[in-house]
Amino acid sequence: MTKAAQSLFFFGIYGVAAGALFIALPGIMSLLQLPPLASGWARVVGLLALIIGTYDIVGARAECMPYIRASVLMRLGFAVGITLLVILGEMPVSAIPLGAVDAAGALWTALALKSQGQGKYSKT
């Protein structure tokens, strides 16, 4: 597995684990100092994280470079979105680490892609 694929693979494991945690323990949101959600909605968020994490694992194992490259932009977009929600007062500052984890994972993958010559505009 390439370094870029490995970075996405491990990020996928994080997504699956976080999703499973939100599904199993929807009250964990309060421990993270996030606004409370009805347990059904917390589980929906967990289910989405679990599904996206699974996509990340499958895309990484298949060395699907278009997917791996796109994941960088999507994870950065998530980080920007969380930051905007905090700035607009829709989410507490305690939500920033969620976006920071995505940004760090995206940076890891982007650097791995660059070191492999598989950057944004590569056709391979």
C-alpha positions as CSV (number, residue, x, y, z in Angstrom):
1,M,0.0,0.0,0.0
2,T,1.4,3.5,-0.9
3,K,1.9,6.0,1.9
4,A,-1.1,8.1,0.7
5,A,-3.3,5.0,0.8
6,Q,-2.0,4.1,4.2
7,S,-2.8,7.5,5.5
8,L,-6.4,7.2,4.3
9,F,-6.6,3.7,5.5
10,F,-5.8,4.8,9.1
11,F,-8.1,7.7,8.8
12,G,-10.8,5.3,7.8
13,I,-10.2,3.3,10.9
14,Y,-10.6,6.5,12.9
15,G,-13.9,7.1,11.1
16,V,-15.2,3.6,11.7
17,A,-14.2,3.7,15.4
18,A,-15.7,7.2,15.9
19,G,-18.9,6.2,14.2
20,A,-19.2,3.0,16.2
21,L,-18.7,4.9,19.4
22,F,-21.4,7.5,18.5
23,I,-23.8,4.6,17.6
24,A,-23.0,2.7,20.8
25,L,-22.8,5.6,23.1
26,P,-24.8,8.6,21.7
27,G,-24.4,10.4,25.0
28,I,-20.6,10.8,24.3
29,M,-21.4,14.1,22.6
30,S,-21.8,15.7,26.1
31,L,-18.4,14.4,27.1
32,L,-16.9,16.1,24.1
33,Q,-18.7,19.3,25.2
34,L,-20.8,19.3,22.0
35,P,-24.4,20.4,21.9
36,P,-26.7,17.5,22.9
37,L,-28.5,15.6,20.2
38,A,-31.4,13.2,20.6
39,S,-29.8,9.7,20.7
40,G,-31.3,8.9,17.3
41,W,-29.6,11.8,15.6
42,A,-26.3,11.1,17.4
43,R,-26.5,7.6,16.0
44,V,-27.3,8.9,12.5
45,V,-24.1,11.0,12.7
46,G,-22.2,7.9,13.9
47,L,-23.7,5.8,11.1
48,L,-22.5,8.4,8.5
49,A,-19.0,8.5,10.0
50,L,-18.9,4.7,10.0
51,I,-20.0,4.5,6.4
52,I,-17.5,7.2,5.3
53,G,-14.7,5.5,7.2
54,T,-15.6,2.2,5.5
55,Y,-15.4,4.0,2.1
56,D,-12.0,5.4,3.1
57,I,-10.7,1.9,4.0
58,V,-12.0,0.4,0.8
59,G,-10.6,3.2,-1.4
60,A,-7.2,3.0,0.3
61,R,-7.0,-0.8,0.0
62,A,-7.9,-0.5,-3.7
63,E,-5.2,2.3,-4.1
64,C,-8.0,4.4,-5.8
65,M,-6.0,7.5,-6.4
66,P,-8.9,9.7,-7.6
67,Y,-10.7,8.8,-4.3
68,I,-7.6,9.4,-2.2
69,R,-7.0,12.8,-3.8
70,A,-10.7,13.8,-3.4
71,S,-10.6,12.8,0.2
72,V,-8.0,15.5,0.9
73,L,-10.3,18.2,-0.4
74,M,-13.4,16.8,1.4
75,R,-11.6,16.5,4.8
76,L,-10.2,20.0,4.4
77,G,-13.8,21.1,3.5
78,F,-15.1,19.5,6.7
79,A,-12.5,21.4,8.8
80,V,-13.4,24.7,7.1
81,G,-17.1,23.9,7.6
82,I,-16.7,23.2,11.3
83,T,-14.6,26.4,11.7
84,L,-17.3,28.4,10.0
85,L,-20.0,26.9,12.2
86,V,-18.0,27.9,15.3
87,I,-17.4,31.4,14.0
88,L,-21.2,31.8,13.3
89,G,-22.0,30.6,16.8
90,E,-23.7,27.4,15.6
91,M,-21.2,25.1,17.3
92,P,-19.0,25.6,20.4
93,V,-15.3,26.0,20.2
94,S,-15.0,22.4,21.5
95,A,-16.0,21.3,18.0
96,I,-12.7,22.6,16.5
97,P,-10.8,19.4,17.4
98,L,-13.1,17.4,15.2
99,G,-12.2,19.6,12.2
100,A,-8.5,19.6,13.2
101,V,-8.4,15.8,13.1
102,D,-9.7,15.9,9.5
103,A,-7.3,18.7,8.5
104,A,-4.4,16.8,10.0
105,G,-5.4,13.6,8.2
106,A,-5.9,15.5,4.9
107,L,-2.4,17.1,5.3
108,W,-0.9,13.7,5.9
109,T,-2.5,12.3,2.8
110,A,-1.6,15.4,0.7
111,L,2.1,15.2,1.7
112,A,2.2,11.5,1.0
113,L,0.6,12.1,-2.5
114,K,3.2,14.8,-3.2
115,S,6.1,12.6,-2.1
116,Q,4.8,9.9,-4.5
117,G,4.4,12.3,-7.4
118,Q,0.6,11.6,-7.2
119,G,-0.5,15.2,-6.5
120,K,-3.7,16.9,-7.4
121,Y,-3.3,17.0,-11.2
122,S,-1.6,13.6,-11.7
123,K,-3.6,11.3,-14.0
124,T,-2.2,8.1,-12.4
